[in-house]
Amino acid sequence: MKAKPATIEDEARARITWGEPPERVFDHLKSSGWGEADAAAFVAQLQRERVAQVRGDGLVKMLWGLGLIGPAFAMLLLGYSIWGPWETGGDLVLCLWGLHKIVQGIIMLTAPRTEKGDLSDPYDEK
């Protein structure tokens, strides 16, 4: 059995979080009896909340990337000096994955409106 949202505000917030276009949420609010000015203001507030959430998720991705790249880079240098270039593949992969997370985080911090889709699970890879 599906649980219904407590209010139309909760449903609109969920729709924005799930990545539904703001125009559709605005139309949904208007069809539910909201005035045009109130609906527009509420959708703008929800968009600001989404941007803040995306930026927070981007910061977390950057920190994970730094956490991966630091020790992996140290092991890459240590492994290269001890064993040579043949034993450093795993460390290189971790460095590249950490760099990828850092770039993802930078994009999410600087251009949060480009993030599409559901934000309910920030660890779900898109």
DRENGUMI-752416 format. One line per 8 residues: number of its first residue (from 0); their letters; for each residue x, y, z of N, C-alpha, C, O. Coordinates in Angstrom, 1 decimal, always signed. Layout:
NUM) A) X:Y:Z:X:Y:Z:X:Y:Z:X:Y:Z  ...
END
This chain:
0) MKAKPATI) +0.8:-1.2:+0.0:+0.0:+0.0:+0.0:+0.9:+1.2:+0.0:+1.8:+1.3:+0.8  +0.6:+2.2:-0.9:+1.4:+3.4:-1.0:+1.0:+4.4:+0.1:-0.2:+4.5:+0.3  +1.9:+5.0:+0.7:+1.6:+6.1:+1.6:+1.4:+7.4:+0.9:+2.3:+7.7:+0.0  +0.4:+8.1:+1.2:+0.1:+9.4:+0.5:+0.8:+10.5:+1.2:+0.9:+10.4:+2.5  +1.3:+11.5:+0.5:+2.0:+12.6:+1.2:+1.0:+13.3:+2.1:-0.2:+13.4:+1.8  +1.5:+13.9:+3.2:+0.6:+14.5:+4.2:-0.1:+15.8:+3.6:-1.2:+16.1:+3.8  +0.7:+16.5:+2.7:+0.1:+17.7:+2.2:+0.6:+17.8:+0.7:+1.5:+17.1:+0.3  +0.0:+18.8:+0.0:+0.4:+19.0:-1.4:+1.8:+19.6:-1.4:+2.5:+19.4:-2.4
8) EDEARARI) +2.3:+20.3:-0.3:+3.6:+20.8:-0.3:+4.6:+19.6:-0.2:+5.7:+19.7:-0.9  +4.3:+18.6:+0.5:+5.2:+17.4:+0.6:+5.3:+16.8:-0.8:+6.4:+16.3:-1.2  +4.2:+16.7:-1.5:+4.2:+16.0:-2.8:+5.0:+16.9:-3.8:+5.8:+16.3:-4.6  +4.9:+18.2:-3.7:+5.6:+19.1:-4.6:+7.1:+19.0:-4.3:+7.9:+18.9:-5.2  +7.5:+18.9:-3.0:+8.9:+18.8:-2.6:+9.5:+17.5:-3.1:+10.6:+17.4:-3.6  +8.7:+16.4:-3.0:+9.1:+15.1:-3.5:+9.3:+15.1:-5.0:+10.3:+14.6:-5.5  +8.4:+15.7:-5.7:+8.5:+15.8:-7.2:+9.8:+16.5:-7.6:+10.5:+16.1:-8.5  +10.1:+17.6:-6.9:+11.3:+18.4:-7.3:+12.5:+17.5:-6.9:+13.5:+17.5:-7.7
16) TWGEPPER) +12.5:+16.8:-5.8:+13.6:+16.0:-5.4:+13.8:+14.9:-6.4:+15.0:+14.5:-6.6  +12.8:+14.3:-6.9:+12.9:+13.2:-7.9:+13.3:+13.7:-9.3:+13.5:+12.9:-10.2  +13.4:+15.0:-9.5:+13.9:+15.5:-10.7:+12.8:+15.9:-11.7:+13.1:+16.1:-12.9  +11.6:+16.1:-11.3:+10.5:+16.5:-12.2:+10.7:+18.0:-12.6:+11.1:+18.7:-11.7  +10.4:+18.3:-13.8:+10.6:+19.7:-14.2:+9.8:+20.7:-13.4:+8.6:+20.4:-13.0  +10.4:+21.9:-13.0:+9.6:+22.8:-12.2:+8.3:+23.3:-12.8:+7.4:+23.6:-12.1  +8.2:+23.3:-14.1:+7.0:+23.7:-14.8:+5.9:+22.8:-14.5:+4.7:+23.2:-14.3  +6.2:+21.5:-14.5:+5.1:+20.5:-14.2:+4.7:+20.6:-12.7:+3.5:+20.4:-12.4
24) VFDHLKSS) +5.6:+20.8:-11.8:+5.3:+21.0:-10.4:+4.4:+22.2:-10.2:+3.5:+22.2:-9.4  +4.8:+23.3:-10.9:+4.0:+24.5:-10.9:+2.6:+24.3:-11.4:+1.6:+24.7:-10.7  +2.5:+23.6:-12.5:+1.1:+23.2:-13.0:+0.3:+22.4:-12.0:-0.9:+22.6:-11.9  +1.0:+21.4:-11.4:+0.4:+20.6:-10.4:-0.2:+21.4:-9.2:-1.3:+21.2:-8.8  +0.6:+22.3:-8.7:+0.2:+23.2:-7.6:-1.0:+24.0:-8.0:-2.0:+24.2:-7.3  -0.9:+24.6:-9.2:-2.1:+25.4:-9.7:-3.3:+24.6:-9.8:-4.4:+25.1:-9.5  -3.2:+23.4:-10.3:-4.4:+22.5:-10.5:-4.9:+22.1:-9.1:-6.1:+21.6:-9.0  -4.1:+22.2:-8.1:-4.6:+21.8:-6.7:-5.2:+23.0:-6.0:-5.5:+22.9:-4.8
32) GWGEADAA) -5.3:+24.1:-6.7:-6.0:+25.2:-6.0:-5.0:+26.3:-5.6:-5.5:+27.3:-4.9  -3.8:+26.2:-5.8:-2.8:+27.3:-5.4:-2.9:+28.5:-6.4:-3.2:+28.3:-7.6  -2.7:+29.7:-5.9:-2.6:+30.8:-6.8:-1.3:+30.8:-7.5:-0.4:+30.2:-7.1  -1.3:+31.6:-8.6:-0.1:+31.6:-9.5:+1.1:+32.1:-8.8:+2.2:+31.6:-8.9  +1.0:+33.2:-8.0:+2.1:+33.8:-7.3:+2.6:+32.9:-6.2:+3.8:+32.7:-6.0  +1.7:+32.3:-5.4:+2.1:+31.4:-4.4:+2.8:+30.2:-4.9:+3.8:+29.7:-4.4  +2.3:+29.6:-6.0:+2.9:+28.4:-6.6:+4.2:+28.7:-7.1:+5.2:+28.0:-6.9  +4.4:+29.9:-7.8:+5.7:+30.3:-8.3:+6.7:+30.5:-7.2:+7.9:+30.0:-7.4
40) AFVAQLQR) +6.3:+31.1:-6.1:+7.2:+31.3:-5.0:+7.6:+30.0:-4.4:+8.8:+29.9:-4.0  +6.7:+29.1:-4.2:+7.0:+27.8:-3.6:+7.9:+27.0:-4.4:+8.8:+26.4:-3.9  +7.7:+27.0:-5.7:+8.5:+26.2:-6.6:+9.9:+26.8:-6.6:+10.9:+26.1:-6.7  +10.1:+28.1:-6.6:+11.4:+28.7:-6.5:+12.1:+28.3:-5.2:+13.3:+28.1:-5.3  +11.4:+28.3:-4.1:+12.0:+27.9:-2.9:+12.4:+26.4:-2.9:+13.5:+26.1:-2.5  +11.6:+25.6:-3.6:+12.0:+24.2:-3.7:+13.2:+24.0:-4.6:+14.0:+23.1:-4.3  +13.3:+24.8:-5.6:+14.5:+24.8:-6.5:+15.7:+25.2:-5.7:+16.8:+24.6:-5.9  +15.6:+26.2:-4.8:+16.8:+26.6:-4.0:+17.2:+25.5:-3.1:+18.4:+25.2:-2.9
48) ERVAQVRG) +16.2:+24.8:-2.5:+16.5:+23.6:-1.7:+17.2:+22.5:-2.4:+18.1:+21.9:-1.9  +16.8:+22.3:-3.7:+17.4:+21.3:-4.5:+18.8:+21.7:-4.8:+19.7:+20.8:-4.7  +19.1:+22.9:-5.1:+20.4:+23.4:-5.4:+21.3:+23.2:-4.2:+22.5:+22.8:-4.3  +20.8:+23.5:-3.0:+21.6:+23.4:-1.8:+21.9:+21.9:-1.6:+23.0:+21.6:-1.2  +21.0:+21.0:-1.8:+21.2:+19.6:-1.7:+22.3:+19.1:-2.7:+23.1:+18.3:-2.3  +22.2:+19.5:-3.9:+23.2:+19.1:-4.9:+24.6:+19.6:-4.5:+25.5:+18.8:-4.7  +24.6:+20.8:-4.1:+26.0:+21.3:-3.7:+26.5:+20.5:-2.5:+27.7:+20.3:-2.4  +25.7:+20.2:-1.5:+26.1:+19.4:-0.4:+26.6:+18.0:-0.9:+27.6:+17.5:-0.4
56) DGLVKMLW) +25.9:+17.4:-1.8:+26.3:+16.1:-2.3:+27.6:+16.2:-3.1:+28.4:+15.3:-3.1  +27.8:+17.4:-3.8:+29.0:+17.6:-4.5:+30.2:+17.7:-3.6:+31.3:+17.2:-3.9  +30.0:+18.4:-2.5:+31.1:+18.5:-1.5:+31.5:+17.2:-0.9:+32.6:+16.9:-0.7  +30.5:+16.3:-0.6:+30.7:+15.0:-0.1:+31.5:+14.2:-1.2:+32.5:+13.5:-0.8  +31.2:+14.3:-2.4:+31.9:+13.6:-3.5:+33.4:+14.1:-3.6:+34.3:+13.3:-3.8  +33.6:+15.4:-3.4:+34.9:+15.9:-3.5:+35.7:+15.4:-2.3:+36.9:+15.0:-2.5  +35.1:+15.3:-1.1:+35.9:+14.8:+0.0:+36.2:+13.3:-0.1:+37.3:+12.9:+0.3  +35.3:+12.6:-0.7:+35.6:+11.1:-0.9:+36.7:+11.0:-1.9:+37.6:+10.2:-1.8
64) GLGLIGPA) +36.7:+11.9:-3.0:+37.7:+11.8:-4.0:+39.1:+12.2:-3.4:+40.1:+11.5:-3.7  +39.1:+13.2:-2.5:+40.4:+13.5:-1.8:+40.8:+12.4:-0.9:+42.0:+12.1:-0.8  +39.9:+11.8:-0.2:+40.2:+10.6:+0.6:+40.8:+9.4:-0.1:+41.6:+8.7:+0.4  +40.3:+9.3:-1.4:+40.8:+8.2:-2.2:+42.2:+8.5:-2.8:+43.1:+7.7:-2.9  +42.3:+9.7:-3.3:+43.4:+10.1:-4.1:+44.7:+10.3:-3.3:+45.8:+10.0:-3.7  +44.5:+10.7:-2.0:+45.7:+11.0:-1.2:+46.5:+9.7:-0.9:+47.6:+9.6:-1.3  +45.9:+8.7:-0.2:+46.6:+7.5:+0.1:+47.0:+6.7:-1.1:+48.1:+6.1:-1.2  +46.1:+6.7:-2.1:+46.4:+6.0:-3.3:+47.6:+6.6:-4.1:+48.5:+5.9:-4.6
72) FAMLLLGY) +47.7:+7.9:-4.1:+48.9:+8.6:-4.7:+50.2:+8.3:-3.9:+51.2:+8.0:-4.6  +50.1:+8.3:-2.6:+51.3:+8.0:-1.8:+51.7:+6.5:-2.1:+52.9:+6.3:-2.2  +50.7:+5.6:-2.1:+51.1:+4.2:-2.4:+51.6:+4.0:-3.8:+52.5:+3.2:-4.1  +51.1:+4.8:-4.8:+51.6:+4.8:-6.1:+53.0:+5.2:-6.2:+53.8:+4.5:-6.9  +53.4:+6.3:-5.5:+54.8:+6.7:-5.5:+55.7:+5.7:-4.8:+56.8:+5.4:-5.3  +55.2:+5.2:-3.7:+56.0:+4.2:-2.9:+56.2:+2.9:-3.7:+57.2:+2.4:-3.8  +55.1:+2.5:-4.2:+55.1:+1.2:-5.0:+56.0:+1.4:-6.2:+56.7:+0.4:-6.6  +56.0:+2.5:-6.9:+56.8:+2.7:-8.1:+58.3:+2.7:-7.7:+59.1:+2.2:-8.4
80) SIWGPWET) +58.6:+3.3:-6.6:+60.0:+3.4:-6.2:+60.5:+2.0:-5.7:+61.7:+1.7:-5.8  +59.6:+1.2:-5.1:+60.1:-0.1:-4.6:+60.0:-1.2:-5.7:+61.0:-1.9:-5.9  +58.8:-1.4:-6.3:+58.6:-2.5:-7.3:+58.7:-2.1:-8.7:+58.8:-3.0:-9.6  +58.7:-0.8:-9.0:+58.7:-0.4:-10.4:+57.3:-0.2:-10.9:+56.4:-0.4:-10.2  +57.2:+0.1:-12.2:+55.9:+0.4:-12.8:+54.9:-0.8:-12.9:+53.7:-0.5:-13.2  +55.4:-2.0:-12.7:+54.5:-3.1:-13.0:+53.5:-3.4:-11.8:+52.5:-4.1:-12.1  +53.8:-3.0:-10.6:+53.0:-3.3:-9.5:+52.1:-2.2:-9.0:+51.6:-2.2:-7.9  +51.9:-1.2:-9.8:+51.1:+0.0:-9.4:+49.8:+0.2:-10.0:+49.2:+1.3:-10.0
88) GGDLVLCL) +49.3:-0.8:-10.7:+48.0:-0.6:-11.5:+46.8:-0.3:-10.6:+46.0:+0.5:-10.9  +46.7:-1.0:-9.4:+45.6:-0.8:-8.6:+45.6:+0.6:-8.0:+44.6:+1.2:-7.8  +46.8:+1.0:-7.6:+46.9:+2.4:-7.0:+46.6:+3.4:-8.1:+45.9:+4.5:-7.7  +47.0:+3.2:-9.3:+46.6:+4.1:-10.4:+45.1:+4.2:-10.6:+44.6:+5.3:-10.8  +44.5:+3.1:-10.5:+43.0:+3.0:-10.7:+42.3:+3.8:-9.6:+41.4:+4.6:-9.8  +42.8:+3.7:-8.3:+42.2:+4.4:-7.2:+42.5:+5.9:-7.4:+41.6:+6.7:-7.0  +43.6:+6.3:-7.8:+43.9:+7.7:-8.1:+43.0:+8.3:-9.1:+42.4:+9.4:-9.0  +42.8:+7.5:-10.2:+41.9:+8.0:-11.3:+40.4:+8.1:-10.8:+39.7:+9.0:-11.2
96) WGLHKIVQ) +40.0:+7.1:-10.0:+38.6:+7.1:-9.5:+38.4:+8.3:-8.5:+37.4:+9.0:-8.5  +39.4:+8.5:-7.7:+39.4:+9.7:-6.8:+39.4:+11.0:-7.6:+38.6:+11.9:-7.2  +40.1:+11.1:-8.6:+40.1:+12.3:-9.5:+38.8:+12.5:-10.1:+38.3:+13.6:-10.3  +38.2:+11.4:-10.6:+36.8:+11.4:-11.1:+35.8:+11.9:-10.1:+34.9:+12.8:-10.5  +35.9:+11.5:-8.9:+35.0:+12.0:-7.8:+35.2:+13.5:-7.6:+34.2:+14.2:-7.4  +36.4:+13.9:-7.6:+36.7:+15.3:-7.3:+36.1:+16.1:-8.5:+35.5:+17.2:-8.2  +36.3:+15.7:-9.7:+35.7:+16.5:-10.8:+34.2:+16.5:-10.8:+33.6:+17.5:-11.0  +33.6:+15.3:-10.4:+32.1:+15.3:-10.3:+31.7:+16.3:-9.2:+30.7:+17.0:-9.4
104) GIIMLTAP) +32.4:+16.3:-8.1:+32.0:+17.2:-7.0:+32.1:+18.7:-7.4:+31.3:+19.5:-7.0  +33.2:+19.0:-8.2:+33.4:+20.4:-8.6:+32.2:+20.8:-9.5:+31.7:+21.9:-9.4  +31.9:+19.9:-10.4:+30.7:+20.2:-11.3:+29.5:+20.4:-10.6:+28.7:+21.3:-10.9  +29.2:+19.6:-9.6:+28.0:+19.7:-8.8:+28.0:+21.0:-7.9:+26.9:+21.6:-7.7  +29.2:+21.4:-7.5:+29.3:+22.7:-6.7:+29.1:+23.9:-7.6:+28.4:+24.9:-7.2  +29.7:+23.9:-8.8:+29.6:+25.1:-9.6:+28.4:+25.2:-10.5:+28.0:+26.3:-10.9  +27.9:+24.0:-10.9:+26.7:+24.0:-11.8:+25.6:+23.1:-11.3:+25.4:+22.0:-11.9  +25.0:+23.4:-10.1:+24.1:+22.4:-9.5:+22.8:+22.1:-10.4:+22.2:+21.1:-10.2
112) RTEKGDLS) +22.4:+23.1:-11.2:+21.2:+22.9:-12.0:+21.4:+21.9:-13.1:+20.4:+21.5:-13.7  +22.6:+21.5:-13.4:+22.8:+20.6:-14.5:+22.6:+19.1:-14.0:+22.5:+18.2:-14.8  +22.5:+19.0:-12.7:+22.3:+17.6:-12.1:+20.8:+17.3:-12.3:+19.9:+17.9:-11.9  +20.6:+16.2:-13.0:+19.3:+15.7:-13.3:+19.0:+14.5:-12.5:+19.9:+13.8:-12.0  +17.7:+14.1:-12.4:+17.3:+12.9:-11.8:+17.0:+13.0:-10.3:+17.0:+14.1:-9.8  +16.9:+11.8:-9.7:+16.5:+11.7:-8.3:+17.7:+12.0:-7.4:+18.8:+11.5:-7.6  +17.4:+12.8:-6.4:+18.4:+13.2:-5.4:+18.2:+12.4:-4.1:+18.9:+12.7:-3.1  +17.2:+11.5:-4.0:+16.9:+10.9:-2.8:+18.0:+10.0:-2.3:+18.1:+9.7:-1.1
120) DPYDEK) +18.8:+9.5:-3.2:+20.0:+8.6:-2.8:+21.2:+9.2:-3.4:+21.5:+9.0:-4.6  +22.0:+10.0:-2.7:+23.2:+10.7:-3.2:+24.3:+9.7:-3.6:+25.2:+10.1:-4.4  +24.3:+8.5:-3.2:+25.3:+7.5:-3.5:+25.0:+6.7:-4.7:+25.8:+5.9:-5.2  +23.8:+6.9:-5.3:+23.3:+6.2:-6.4:+24.0:+6.8:-7.6:+23.8:+8.0:-7.9  +24.9:+6.0:-8.3:+25.6:+6.6:-9.5:+24.7:+6.7:-10.6:+23.9:+5.9:-10.9  +24.8:+7.8:-11.3:+24.0:+8.1:-12.5:+24.7:+7.9:-13.7:+24.2:+8.1:-14.8
END
